[in-house]
Amino acid sequence: MSFEINWCRDSFNISWAREQDKLVLLVVFEDKKIATNIAQEIESWSEKFTRLTIIEQEDDEYAFCCYEDPQISKSDKKIGLFMTGMRQSTGYEYTKIIIEDKSTLLQIIYAEDFLDIKTHEVISKLVPLRKCSIISEIDLKKQQYYFERTAHNKKNNEI
């Protein structure tokens, strides 16, 4: 049995929202089939073993890595979400404070046109992310961030 994660990098963008005093990471896809497949996978994640890691990069950008511990996962797909290249901005600083202070939720969104909110469609239910952390790229060397390191070092889409 493999404990490797199949990293999905096909998301178009991310955004942040608030839901009942919790932060929601909205992962937006422009391909509805991919969004639906990812939604089905994350909705089966065990709440106790989900993780969100924000990786702050030296060039004022950040990446996010979100997955269920593959050693616990009952899924054969073992899908994780990874995206890099987001700019650290004033909005990010506000989001960072909430991530460090409160629990975070994950939701998959399909958008025919990302800029037109009327085309956004919620594809998944809200999925709780149990363990959330913000680290620097240097921290990727630590063993506890093995999965984040493998996602960060892969250059091509896996699924």
Helices and strands as residue ranges (DSSP letters): E 6-8, E 13-19, E 22-29, H 32-42, G 47-49, E 50-56, E 61-68, E 79-87, H 90-101, E 104-111, G 117-119, E 120-122, E 127-129, E 131-136, G 137-141, G 143-145, H 146-153
